[in-house]
């Protein structure tokens, strides 16, 4: 499997995640939330919107550079949520 450097990280040719999506409704409005879980390590990253999820996936694949050297914020663990 080949790897290439993207900033200070490596891009991989294959990445696997368990994707969870759920809709939260509050005050008559709703928004989608998401989490990605690494099936090997069990690490889970939460996203407050689909846009945050998509930005993270684009960075992971080398399609979107990091913003000013910073990662987008994670919305924390999703343990106990769907």
Secondary structure, 3 states (H helix, E strand, C coil): CCEEEECCEEEECCCCCEEEEEEEEECCEEEEEEEEECCCCCCEEEECCHHHHHHHHHHHCCCCCCECCECCCCCCCCCCCC
